[in-house]
Structures are given as structure tokens and as C-alpha cells.
Amino acid sequence: MQRDTIGKKVAFTAIADLRRGDLIYLPGHVMIYAGDGMVIHADGATMTVSRDNLGALIRERPLDPGTFTIRRHPAAGG
């Protein structure tokens, strides 16, 4: 429900287009964009909250950016 209701949906074309505070939804997971290419998310493997480089996660996991839904809260400048 959050993915479809919180903030304004914005297109994801590149990490550089993200703004601090954007919510990044992917199947079964959500991350908060922290700026400078970094995201904050709960890591199910380690059961911790992690701050990770989004580009590295996309390459290492691997994640398909085509499955991302980006939502921007008006307070985040959108």
C-alpha cells in the first residue's frame, strides 16, 4: 500500500536523478535514498539497518532497476 500512496511517483532513469529522502521500492524491499549514491535499508541477511552504495547493490545483488518504483515526498523537493 505504501508504494502506491506515499508521495509522488517519479521515473527512475539514473541514480543521479534521485533526491535525498526518495523511497525506492523493489519487489519485497524498500530503501530510503540518503544522497551521494547511498541508501538506508534493513538488511534481512544480517538483521541490521545498513547504509550502502546503491550502485554497488545493483551490481552485487544483482538488482534490476527496471523493477524500482520511486516515490518522492513533497518535503523532499518533489
Secondary structure, DSSP 8 states (H G I E B T S, - for coil): -HHHHSSEEE--S-GGG--TT-EEEETTEEEEEEETTEEEEEETTTTEEEEEEHHHHHHHTT--GGG-EEEE-GGGT-
